[in-house]
Amino acid sequence: MHARTWLSVLSLPLVASFTLPVLQQGSAPKPRADAKSAPQDPLAGLSDIQDVLSLVQQNYVDAPDMERVVGGGVQAVLERSHPLNSFLSAEDLRLPDPGPAEAGLVVVKRQIYATVVAVTPGGPAAKAGIQPGDVIRKMDGDSVGRLSAWAVERRLRGPEGSTLDLYRYNATGDLTKCTLTRLRPAPAAVSVKQGQGALLATLPDLKPGRCEELKQALATADRTQTLVLDLRTCQQGSMDEAALVASLLGAKGTFATLQEAGKSDKVINLAGSGTPFARLSLLVGRATLGAPEVLASCLKKGGARTYGERTPGLGVERTRFALKQGGAVELVSKRWLGLGGEKLDRVGVTPDQVLRLTDADDPLAKVLEALAAPPPPVKVAEVPGAKSEAPAAAPLPPVTKPLVVPKKPQP
């Protein structure tokens, strides 16, 4: 590879500067008097990188694979901006589709490991005993540290019946090997379960058409009941579909704000076309990923009581940019903000009350039990002679007015 090619490829950190986090508007704090001014030349320092590569090529004891050196360096730079950023070589782009079958888990690569954030119920990973929070060290004998986020996600797919070998650390810290047989997942449908004065609606994802499917499932439902929307296994989907579901459930006003590199913030508003239920509650968890997190944030701000576990924080979107040398980079170029301005790719959605459910639990019964119980006491600052806890407030009456989402405050 020519030296100018290295310089071109290694200039990718400049491209990465346009990914998240998006630069905030407003005046910056005044620099310290003894602070050094930033270099005016945006390419300052790249000549040093070229010198380092030349020294490696000319003086290393063994002839290095410069393609691998450069590719690994670029990937490391991209991951420092966001763990989902990826460098794809020209060879990567020529690879065929791995296949329709899946291993049944969602992971996020972080340096030399990949953390399991979601496991599909009844899937290959679940049958092998893999749980959210487990850490994967190797995939098919290759160290995760050498793989990009794109490559890690690709390894989870393949032809139906193909196998995937994983080395993982579980909650006890034991390193074990397990072999998963990839299966083609059966299409999941929106389900609605009738309980005692309440409904449980489960959304498997937010792919196009899910809102209409949910609308039909709730067409004859009594709106004076409590609706529990289960998003615990709702993974990915489109933001447009998420906004349609929020509107169907009676949400009005602002849905969320999209931050995109190089563009002004885009506020998504709702029409609130649906008839709200008397009370709306949510179930969220570690497998509530992406667009479902934005939906949960919107409904929570609108007054829906939220139960479950904190979501992973993946409210982002990626864009692929082609490179002149034939490769490409995938950059996190969009971020979704909640109605309170929270960055959903960092904080996720925190439930009002932690509720850990097992496969044997009835989620509707557990939520109704939590709704009927008085809210936990609110802790206050300890003052000499004062009580350490405030008295518990009386349970709130059922919500009978339409769910209204507050508008985003003006700066």
Contacts in CASP RR format, 6 or more apart in sequence:
PFRMAT RR
TARGET T0000
AUTHOR 0000-0000-0000
METHOD contacts of the structure
MODEL  1
MHARTWLSVLSLPLVASFTLPVLQQGSAPKPRADAKSAPQDPLAGLSDIQ
DVLSLVQQNYVDAPDMERVVGGGVQAVLERSHPLNSFLSAEDLRLPDPGP
AEAGLVVVKRQIYATVVAVTPGGPAAKAGIQPGDVIRKMDGDSVGRLSAW
AVERRLRGPEGSTLDLYRYNATGDLTKCTLTRLRPAPAAVSVKQGQGALL
ATLPDLKPGRCEELKQALATADRTQTLVLDLRTCQQGSMDEAALVASLLG
AKGTFATLQEAGKSDKVINLAGSGTPFARLSLLVGRATLGAPEVLASCLK
KGGARTYGERTPGLGVERTRFALKQGGAVELVSKRWLGLGGEKLDRVGVT
PDQVLRLTDADDPLAKVLEALAAPPPPVKVAEVPGAKSEAPAAAPLPPVT
KPLVVPKKPQP
1 66 0 8 1.000
1 67 0 8 1.000
1 70 0 8 1.000
3 50 0 8 1.000
3 53 0 8 1.000
3 54 0 8 1.000
5 325 0 8 1.000
6 49 0 8 1.000
6 50 0 8 1.000
6 53 0 8 1.000
6 66 0 8 1.000
6 70 0 8 1.000
7 46 0 8 1.000
7 49 0 8 1.000
7 50 0 8 1.000
8 324 0 8 1.000
8 325 0 8 1.000
9 70 0 8 1.000
9 71 0 8 1.000
9 74 0 8 1.000
9 323 0 8 1.000
9 325 0 8 1.000
10 46 0 8 1.000
10 49 0 8 1.000
10 50 0 8 1.000
10 53 0 8 1.000
10 70 0 8 1.000
10 73 0 8 1.000
10 74 0 8 1.000
11 43 0 8 1.000
11 46 0 8 1.000
12 74 0 8 1.000
12 77 0 8 1.000
12 78 0 8 1.000
12 87 0 8 1.000
12 329 0 8 1.000
13 77 0 8 1.000
14 42 0 8 1.000
14 43 0 8 1.000
15 321 0 8 1.000
15 329 0 8 1.000
15 331 0 8 1.000
16 77 0 8 1.000
16 78 0 8 1.000
16 80 0 8 1.000
16 81 0 8 1.000
16 85 0 8 1.000
16 329 0 8 1.000
16 331 0 8 1.000
17 81 0 8 1.000
18 261 0 8 1.000
18 262 0 8 1.000
18 331 0 8 1.000
18 333 0 8 1.000
19 81 0 8 1.000
19 82 0 8 1.000
19 85 0 8 1.000
19 261 0 8 1.000
19 331 0 8 1.000
19 332 0 8 1.000
19 333 0 8 1.000
20 81 0 8 1.000
20 82 0 8 1.000
20 259 0 8 1.000
20 261 0 8 1.000
20 316 0 8 1.000
20 332 0 8 1.000
20 333 0 8 1.000
20 334 0 8 1.000
20 335 0 8 1.000
20 345 0 8 1.000
21 335 0 8 1.000
21 343 0 8 1.000
22 259 0 8 1.000
22 260 0 8 1.000
22 261 0 8 1.000
22 262 0 8 1.000
22 335 0 8 1.000
25 411 0 8 1.000
53 66 0 8 1.000
53 69 0 8 1.000
53 70 0 8 1.000
56 64 0 8 1.000
56 66 0 8 1.000
56 69 0 8 1.000
57 64 0 8 1.000
57 66 0 8 1.000
67 89 0 8 1.000
71 87 0 8 1.000
71 89 0 8 1.000
72 87 0 8 1.000
72 146 0 8 1.000
74 87 0 8 1.000
74 329 0 8 1.000
75 86 0 8 1.000
75 87 0 8 1.000
75 148 0 8 1.000
78 85 0 8 1.000
78 86 0 8 1.000
78 87 0 8 1.000
78 148 0 8 1.000
78 329 0 8 1.000
78 331 0 8 1.000
79 85 0 8 1.000
79 109 0 8 1.000
79 111 0 8 1.000
79 149 0 8 1.000
81 331 0 8 1.000
81 332 0 8 1.000
82 316 0 8 1.000
82 331 0 8 1.000
82 332 0 8 1.000
82 345 0 8 1.000
83 108 0 8 1.000
83 109 0 8 1.000
83 110 0 8 1.000
83 149 0 8 1.000
84 108 0 8 1.000
84 149 0 8 1.000
84 314 0 8 1.000
84 316 0 8 1.000
84 318 0 8 1.000
84 330 0 8 1.000
84 332 0 8 1.000
85 149 0 8 1.000
85 318 0 8 1.000
85 329 0 8 1.000
85 330 0 8 1.000
85 331 0 8 1.000
85 332 0 8 1.000
86 148 0 8 1.000
86 149 0 8 1.000
86 150 0 8 1.000
86 151 0 8 1.000
86 329 0 8 1.000
86 330 0 8 1.000
87 148 0 8 1.000
87 329 0 8 1.000
88 148 0 8 1.000
88 150 0 8 1.000
88 320 0 8 1.000
88 327 0 8 1.000
88 328 0 8 1.000
88 329 0 8 1.000
88 330 0 8 1.000
89 327 0 8 1.000
90 325 0 8 1.000
90 326 0 8 1.000
90 327 0 8 1.000
92 150 0 8 1.000
92 151 0 8 1.000
92 327 0 8 1.000
92 328 0 8 1.000
93 326 0 8 1.000
93 327 0 8 1.000
93 328 0 8 1.000
95 154 0 8 1.000
98 154 0 8 1.000
98 155 0 8 1.000
98 157 0 8 1.000
98 158 0 8 1.000
98 159 0 8 1.000
99 157 0 8 1.000
99 158 0 8 1.000
99 159 0 8 1.000
99 160 0 8 1.000
100 157 0 8 1.000
100 158 0 8 1.000
100 159 0 8 1.000
100 160 0 8 1.000
100 184 0 8 1.000
101 157 0 8 1.000
101 158 0 8 1.000
101 159 0 8 1.000
101 160 0 8 1.000
101 161 0 8 1.000
101 162 0 8 1.000
101 182 0 8 1.000
101 183 0 8 1.000
101 184 0 8 1.000
102 120 0 8 1.000
102 124 0 8 1.000
102 156 0 8 1.000
102 157 0 8 1.000
102 158 0 8 1.000
102 182 0 8 1.000
102 183 0 8 1.000
102 184 0 8 1.000
102 185 0 8 1.000
103 124 0 8 1.000
103 125 0 8 1.000
103 156 0 8 1.000
103 157 0 8 1.000
103 164 0 8 1.000
103 180 0 8 1.000
103 182 0 8 1.000
104 119 0 8 1.000
104 120 0 8 1.000
104 123 0 8 1.000
104 124 0 8 1.000
104 125 0 8 1.000
104 126 0 8 1.000
104 156 0 8 1.000
104 180 0 8 1.000
104 183 0 8 1.000
104 185 0 8 1.000
105 116 0 8 1.000
105 118 0 8 1.000
105 119 0 8 1.000
105 120 0 8 1.000
105 125 0 8 1.000
105 130 0 8 1.000
105 156 0 8 1.000
106 116 0 8 1.000
106 117 0 8 1.000
106 118 0 8 1.000
106 119 0 8 1.000
106 235 0 8 1.000
106 287 0 8 1.000
106 289 0 8 1.000
107 114 0 8 1.000
107 115 0 8 1.000
107 116 0 8 1.000
107 117 0 8 1.000
107 136 0 8 1.000
107 152 0 8 1.000
107 153 0 8 1.000
107 156 0 8 1.000
108 114 0 8 1.000
108 115 0 8 1.000
108 117 0 8 1.000
108 149 0 8 1.000
108 312 0 8 1.000
108 314 0 8 1.000
109 144 0 8 1.000
109 145 0 8 1.000
109 147 0 8 1.000
109 148 0 8 1.000
109 149 0 8 1.000
109 152 0 8 1.000
111 145 0 8 1.000
112 137 0 8 1.000
112 143 0 8 1.000
112 144 0 8 1.000
112 145 0 8 1.000
113 135 0 8 1.000
113 136 0 8 1.000
113 137 0 8 1.000
113 144 0 8 1.000
113 145 0 8 1.000
114 135 0 8 1.000
114 136 0 8 1.000
114 139 0 8 1.000
114 144 0 8 1.000
114 152 0 8 1.000
115 133 0 8 1.000
115 134 0 8 1.000
115 135 0 8 1.000
115 136 0 8 1.000
116 125 0 8 1.000
116 130 0 8 1.000
116 131 0 8 1.000
116 132 0 8 1.000
116 133 0 8 1.000
116 134 0 8 1.000
116 135 0 8 1.000
116 136 0 8 1.000
116 168 0 8 1.000
117 132 0 8 1.000
117 133 0 8 1.000
117 286 0 8 1.000
117 287 0 8 1.000
117 289 0 8 1.000
117 312 0 8 1.000
117 314 0 8 1.000
118 132 0 8 1.000
118 233 0 8 1.000
118 235 0 8 1.000
118 286 0 8 1.000
118 287 0 8 1.000
118 289 0 8 1.000
118 312 0 8 1.000
119 125 0 8 1.000
119 126 0 8 1.000
119 130 0 8 1.000
119 131 0 8 1.000
119 132 0 8 1.000
119 287 0 8 1.000
120 126 0 8 1.000
120 185 0 8 1.000
120 233 0 8 1.000
121 233 0 8 1.000
121 359 0 8 1.000
123 183 0 8 1.000
123 185 0 8 1.000
124 180 0 8 1.000
124 181 0 8 1.000
124 182 0 8 1.000
124 183 0 8 1.000
125 180 0 8 1.000
128 178 0 8 1.000
128 179 0 8 1.000
128 180 0 8 1.000
129 178 0 8 1.000
130 166 0 8 1.000
130 168 0 8 1.000
130 178 0 8 1.000
131 170 0 8 1.000
131 171 0 8 1.000
132 286 0 8 1.000
132 287 0 8 1.000
133 171 0 8 1.000
133 286 0 8 1.000
134 168 0 8 1.000
134 169 0 8 1.000
134 170 0 8 1.000
134 171 0 8 1.000
135 168 0 8 1.000
135 169 0 8 1.000
136 144 0 8 1.000
136 166 0 8 1.000
136 167 0 8 1.000
136 168 0 8 1.000
137 143 0 8 1.000
137 144 0 8 1.000
137 167 0 8 1.000
137 168 0 8 1.000
137 169 0 8 1.000
137 175 0 8 1.000
138 144 0 8 1.000
138 165 0 8 1.000
138 166 0 8 1.000
138 167 0 8 1.000
139 147 0 8 1.000
139 152 0 8 1.000
139 155 0 8 1.000
139 164 0 8 1.000
139 165 0 8 1.000
139 166 0 8 1.000
140 155 0 8 1.000
140 164 0 8 1.000
140 165 0 8 1.000
141 165 0 8 1.000
141 167 0 8 1.000
144 152 0 8 1.000
147 155 0 8 1.000
149 330 0 8 1.000
150 330 0 8 1.000
155 164 0 8 1.000
156 164 0 8 1.000
157 182 0 8 1.000
158 182 0 8 1.000
159 182 0 8 1.000
160 182 0 8 1.000
160 183 0 8 1.000
160 184 0 8 1.000
161 181 0 8 1.000
161 182 0 8 1.000
161 183 0 8 1.000
162 181 0 8 1.000
162 182 0 8 1.000
163 179 0 8 1.000
163 180 0 8 1.000
163 181 0 8 1.000
163 182 0 8 1.000
164 179 0 8 1.000
164 180 0 8 1.000
164 182 0 8 1.000
165 177 0 8 1.000
165 178 0 8 1.000
165 179 0 8 1.000
166 177 0 8 1.000
166 178 0 8 1.000
166 179 0 8 1.000
166 180 0 8 1.000
167 175 0 8 1.000
167 176 0 8 1.000
167 177 0 8 1.000
168 175 0 8 1.000
168 176 0 8 1.000
168 178 0 8 1.000
169 175 0 8 1.000
170 176 0 8 1.000
188 204 0 8 1.000
188 205 0 8 1.000
189 204 0 8 1.000
189 213 0 8 1.000
190 201 0 8 1.000
190 202 0 8 1.000
190 203 0 8 1.000
190 204 0 8 1.000
190 210 0 8 1.000
190 213 0 8 1.000
190 214 0 8 1.000
190 217 0 8 1.000
191 201 0 8 1.000
191 202 0 8 1.000
191 217 0 8 1.000
192 199 0 8 1.000
192 200 0 8 1.000
192 201 0 8 1.000
192 202 0 8 1.000
192 217 0 8 1.000
192 218 0 8 1.000
192 221 0 8 1.000
193 199 0 8 1.000
193 200 0 8 1.000
193 201 0 8 1.000
193 202 0 8 1.000
193 364 0 8 1.000
195 364 0 8 1.000
196 368 0 8 1.000
197 225 0 8 1.000
197 226 0 8 1.000
198 225 0 8 1.000
198 226 0 8 1.000
198 227 0 8 1.000
198 228 0 8 1.000
198 364 0 8 1.000
198 367 0 8 1.000
198 368 0 8 1.000
199 218 0 8 1.000
199 221 0 8 1.000
199 225 0 8 1.000
199 226 0 8 1.000
199 227 0 8 1.000
199 228 0 8 1.000
199 277 0 8 1.000
199 364 0 8 1.000
200 228 0 8 1.000
200 230 0 8 1.000
200 363 0 8 1.000
200 364 0 8 1.000
200 367 0 8 1.000
201 214 0 8 1.000
201 217 0 8 1.000
201 218 0 8 1.000
201 227 0 8 1.000
201 228 0 8 1.000
201 229 0 8 1.000
201 230 0 8 1.000
202 230 0 8 1.000
202 233 0 8 1.000
203 210 0 8 1.000
203 214 0 8 1.000
203 229 0 8 1.000
203 230 0 8 1.000
203 231 0 8 1.000
203 234 0 8 1.000
203 245 0 8 1.000
203 292 0 8 1.000
204 233 0 8 1.000
204 234 0 8 1.000
204 235 0 8 1.000
205 234 0 8 1.000
205 235 0 8 1.000
205 236 0 8 1.000
205 237 0 8 1.000
205 292 0 8 1.000
206 234 0 8 1.000
206 236 0 8 1.000
206 237 0 8 1.000
206 238 0 8 1.000
206 241 0 8 1.000
206 242 0 8 1.000
206 245 0 8 1.000
206 291 0 8 1.000
206 292 0 8 1.000
206 295 0 8 1.000
207 236 0 8 1.000
207 237 0 8 1.000
207 238 0 8 1.000
207 241 0 8 1.000
208 238 0 8 1.000
208 240 0 8 1.000
208 241 0 8 1.000
209 241 0 8 1.000
210 241 0 8 1.000
210 245 0 8 1.000
211 241 0 8 1.000
211 244 0 8 1.000
211 245 0 8 1.000
211 248 0 8 1.000
214 245 0 8 1.000
214 248 0 8 1.000
215 248 0 8 1.000
218 227 0 8 1.000
221 227 0 8 1.000
221 277 0 8 1.000
223 275 0 8 1.000
223 276 0 8 1.000
223 277 0 8 1.000
223 278 0 8 1.000
224 277 0 8 1.000
224 278 0 8 1.000
225 277 0 8 1.000
225 278 0 8 1.000
226 277 0 8 1.000
226 278 0 8 1.000
226 279 0 8 1.000
226 280 0 8 1.000
226 281 0 8 1.000
226 368 0 8 1.000
226 371 0 8 1.000
226 398 0 8 1.000
227 249 0 8 1.000
227 277 0 8 1.000
227 279 0 8 1.000
227 280 0 8 1.000
227 281 0 8 1.000
228 281 0 8 1.000
228 282 0 8 1.000
228 283 0 8 1.000
228 363 0 8 1.000
228 364 0 8 1.000
228 367 0 8 1.000
228 368 0 8 1.000
229 249 0 8 1.000
229 280 0 8 1.000
229 281 0 8 1.000
229 282 0 8 1.000
229 283 0 8 1.000
229 299 0 8 1.000
229 304 0 8 1.000
230 283 0 8 1.000
230 363 0 8 1.000
231 282 0 8 1.000
231 283 0 8 1.000
231 284 0 8 1.000
231 285 0 8 1.000
231 288 0 8 1.000
231 292 0 8 1.000
231 295 0 8 1.000
231 296 0 8 1.000
232 283 0 8 1.000
232 284 0 8 1.000
232 285 0 8 1.000
232 287 0 8 1.000
232 288 0 8 1.000
232 308 0 8 1.000
232 357 0 8 1.000
232 363 0 8 1.000
233 287 0 8 1.000
233 288 0 8 1.000
234 287 0 8 1.000
234 288 0 8 1.000
234 289 0 8 1.000
234 292 0 8 1.000
235 287 0 8 1.000
235 288 0 8 1.000
235 289 0 8 1.000
235 290 0 8 1.000
235 292 0 8 1.000
236 289 0 8 1.000
236 290 0 8 1.000
236 291 0 8 1.000
236 292 0 8 1.000
237 290 0 8 1.000
237 291 0 8 1.000
237 292 0 8 1.000
238 291 0 8 1.000
239 256 0 8 1.000
239 258 0 8 1.000
239 268 0 8 1.000
239 291 0 8 1.000
239 294 0 8 1.000
239 336 0 8 1.000
241 291 0 8 1.000
242 255 0 8 1.000
242 291 0 8 1.000
242 292 0 8 1.000
242 294 0 8 1.000
242 295 0 8 1.000
242 298 0 8 1.000
243 255 0 8 1.000
243 256 0 8 1.000
243 268 0 8 1.000
243 270 0 8 1.000
245 295 0 8 1.000
246 255 0 8 1.000
246 270 0 8 1.000
246 272 0 8 1.000
246 295 0 8 1.000
246 298 0 8 1.000
246 299 0 8 1.000
246 405 0 8 1.000
247 270 0 8 1.000
247 271 0 8 1.000
247 272 0 8 1.000
247 273 0 8 1.000
247 274 0 8 1.000
248 272 0 8 1.000
248 273 0 8 1.000
248 274 0 8 1.000
249 274 0 8 1.000
249 276 0 8 1.000
249 277 0 8 1.000
249 280 0 8 1.000
249 299 0 8 1.000
249 403 0 8 1.000
250 272 0 8 1.000
250 273 0 8 1.000
250 274 0 8 1.000
250 275 0 8 1.000
250 276 0 8 1.000
250 402 0 8 1.000
250 403 0 8 1.000
251 270 0 8 1.000
251 272 0 8 1.000
251 298 0 8 1.000
251 299 0 8 1.000
251 302 0 8 1.000
251 403 0 8 1.000
251 404 0 8 1.000
251 405 0 8 1.000
252 270 0 8 1.000
252 271 0 8 1.000
252 272 0 8 1.000
252 402 0 8 1.000
252 403 0 8 1.000
252 404 0 8 1.000
252 405 0 8 1.000
253 269 0 8 1.000
253 270 0 8 1.000
253 272 0 8 1.000
253 404 0 8 1.000
253 405 0 8 1.000
253 406 0 8 1.000
253 407 0 8 1.000
254 267 0 8 1.000
254 268 0 8 1.000
254 269 0 8 1.000
254 270 0 8 1.000
254 339 0 8 1.000
254 405 0 8 1.000
254 406 0 8 1.000
254 407 0 8 1.000
254 408 0 8 1.000
255 268 0 8 1.000
255 269 0 8 1.000
255 270 0 8 1.000
255 294 0 8 1.000
255 298 0 8 1.000
255 405 0 8 1.000
256 268 0 8 1.000
256 294 0 8 1.000
256 297 0 8 1.000
256 298 0 8 1.000
256 336 0 8 1.000
256 337 0 8 1.000
256 338 0 8 1.000
256 339 0 8 1.000
256 344 0 8 1.000
257 265 0 8 1.000
257 266 0 8 1.000
257 267 0 8 1.000
257 268 0 8 1.000
257 336 0 8 1.000
257 337 0 8 1.000
257 338 0 8 1.000
257 341 0 8 1.000
257 408 0 8 1.000
258 265 0 8 1.000
258 266 0 8 1.000
258 267 0 8 1.000
258 268 0 8 1.000
258 334 0 8 1.000
258 335 0 8 1.000
258 336 0 8 1.000
258 337 0 8 1.000
259 265 0 8 1.000
259 334 0 8 1.000
259 335 0 8 1.000
259 336 0 8 1.000
259 337 0 8 1.000
260 266 0 8 1.000
260 333 0 8 1.000
260 334 0 8 1.000
260 335 0 8 1.000
261 333 0 8 1.000
261 334 0 8 1.000
265 337 0 8 1.000
267 408 0 8 1.000
270 405 0 8 1.000
272 402 0 8 1.000
276 399 0 8 1.000
276 401 0 8 1.000
276 402 0 8 1.000
276 403 0 8 1.000
278 398 0 8 1.000
278 399 0 8 1.000
278 400 0 8 1.000
279 305 0 8 1.000
279 371 0 8 1.000
279 398 0 8 1.000
279 399 0 8 1.000
280 299 0 8 1.000
280 303 0 8 1.000
280 304 0 8 1.000
280 305 0 8 1.000
280 399 0 8 1.000
280 403 0 8 1.000
281 304 0 8 1.000
281 305 0 8 1.000
281 306 0 8 1.000
281 307 0 8 1.000
281 367 0 8 1.000
281 371 0 8 1.000
282 296 0 8 1.000
282 299 0 8 1.000
282 300 0 8 1.000
282 304 0 8 1.000
282 305 0 8 1.000
282 306 0 8 1.000
282 307 0 8 1.000
282 351 0 8 1.000
283 306 0 8 1.000
283 307 0 8 1.000
283 308 0 8 1.000
283 355 0 8 1.000
283 357 0 8 1.000
283 363 0 8 1.000
283 367 0 8 1.000
284 292 0 8 1.000
284 293 0 8 1.000
284 296 0 8 1.000
284 306 0 8 1.000
284 307 0 8 1.000
284 308 0 8 1.000
284 309 0 8 1.000
284 310 0 8 1.000
284 311 0 8 1.000
284 349 0 8 1.000
284 351 0 8 1.000
285 308 0 8 1.000
285 309 0 8 1.000
285 310 0 8 1.000
285 311 0 8 1.000
285 351 0 8 1.000
286 309 0 8 1.000
286 310 0 8 1.000
286 311 0 8 1.000
286 312 0 8 1.000
288 296 0 8 1.000
288 311 0 8 1.000
288 312 0 8 1.000
288 349 0 8 1.000
289 311 0 8 1.000
289 312 0 8 1.000
289 313 0 8 1.000
289 314 0 8 1.000
290 313 0 8 1.000
290 314 0 8 1.000
290 315 0 8 1.000
290 316 0 8 1.000
290 336 0 8 1.000
290 344 0 8 1.000
291 315 0 8 1.000
292 311 0 8 1.000
293 311 0 8 1.000
293 312 0 8 1.000
293 313 0 8 1.000
293 314 0 8 1.000
293 315 0 8 1.000
293 336 0 8 1.000
293 344 0 8 1.000
293 348 0 8 1.000
293 349 0 8 1.000
294 315 0 8 1.000
294 336 0 8 1.000
294 338 0 8 1.000
294 344 0 8 1.000
296 306 0 8 1.000
296 311 0 8 1.000
296 349 0 8 1.000
297 338 0 8 1.000
297 339 0 8 1.000
297 342 0 8 1.000
297 344 0 8 1.000
297 348 0 8 1.000
297 349 0 8 1.000
298 338 0 8 1.000
298 339 0 8 1.000
298 405 0 8 1.000
299 306 0 8 1.000
299 403 0 8 1.000
300 306 0 8 1.000
300 349 0 8 1.000
300 352 0 8 1.000
301 338 0 8 1.000
301 339 0 8 1.000
301 340 0 8 1.000
301 405 0 8 1.000
301 406 0 8 1.000
302 339 0 8 1.000
302 403 0 8 1.000
302 404 0 8 1.000
302 405 0 8 1.000
302 406 0 8 1.000
303 399 0 8 1.000
303 403 0 8 1.000
304 403 0 8 1.000
305 352 0 8 1.000
305 353 0 8 1.000
305 371 0 8 1.000
306 349 0 8 1.000
306 351 0 8 1.000
306 352 0 8 1.000
306 353 0 8 1.000
307 351 0 8 1.000
307 352 0 8 1.000
307 353 0 8 1.000
307 354 0 8 1.000
307 355 0 8 1.000
307 366 0 8 1.000
307 367 0 8 1.000
307 370 0 8 1.000
308 351 0 8 1.000
308 353 0 8 1.000
308 354 0 8 1.000
308 355 0 8 1.000
308 356 0 8 1.000
308 357 0 8 1.000
309 351 0 8 1.000
309 354 0 8 1.000
309 355 0 8 1.000
309 356 0 8 1.000
310 348 0 8 1.000
310 349 0 8 1.000
310 350 0 8 1.000
310 351 0 8 1.000
311 348 0 8 1.000
311 349 0 8 1.000
312 348 0 8 1.000
313 344 0 8 1.000
313 345 0 8 1.000
313 346 0 8 1.000
313 347 0 8 1.000
313 348 0 8 1.000
313 349 0 8 1.000
314 345 0 8 1.000
315 335 0 8 1.000
315 336 0 8 1.000
315 344 0 8 1.000
315 345 0 8 1.000
315 348 0 8 1.000
316 332 0 8 1.000
316 334 0 8 1.000
316 335 0 8 1.000
316 336 0 8 1.000
316 345 0 8 1.000
317 332 0 8 1.000
317 333 0 8 1.000
317 334 0 8 1.000
318 330 0 8 1.000
318 331 0 8 1.000
318 332 0 8 1.000
318 333 0 8 1.000
318 334 0 8 1.000
319 330 0 8 1.000
319 331 0 8 1.000
319 333 0 8 1.000
319 334 0 8 1.000
320 328 0 8 1.000
320 329 0 8 1.000
320 330 0 8 1.000
321 328 0 8 1.000
321 329 0 8 1.000
321 330 0 8 1.000
321 331 0 8 1.000
322 328 0 8 1.000
323 329 0 8 1.000
332 345 0 8 1.000
335 343 0 8 1.000
335 344 0 8 1.000
335 345 0 8 1.000
336 344 0 8 1.000
336 345 0 8 1.000
337 343 0 8 1.000
337 344 0 8 1.000
338 344 0 8 1.000
339 405 0 8 1.000
339 406 0 8 1.000
339 408 0 8 1.000
340 408 0 8 1.000
340 409 0 8 1.000
341 408 0 8 1.000
342 348 0 8 1.000
353 370 0 8 1.000
353 376 0 8 1.000
355 366 0 8 1.000
355 367 0 8 1.000
355 370 0 8 1.000
357 363 0 8 1.000
357 366 0 8 1.000
372 395 0 8 1.000
374 392 0 8 1.000
374 393 0 8 1.000
374 394 0 8 1.000
374 395 0 8 1.000
375 392 0 8 1.000
375 393 0 8 1.000
375 395 0 8 1.000
376 392 0 8 1.000
377 389 0 8 1.000
377 390 0 8 1.000
377 391 0 8 1.000
377 392 0 8 1.000
378 389 0 8 1.000
378 390 0 8 1.000
379 388 0 8 1.000
379 389 0 8 1.000
379 390 0 8 1.000
380 386 0 8 1.000
380 387 0 8 1.000
380 388 0 8 1.000
380 389 0 8 1.000
380 390 0 8 1.000
382 388 0 8 1.000
END
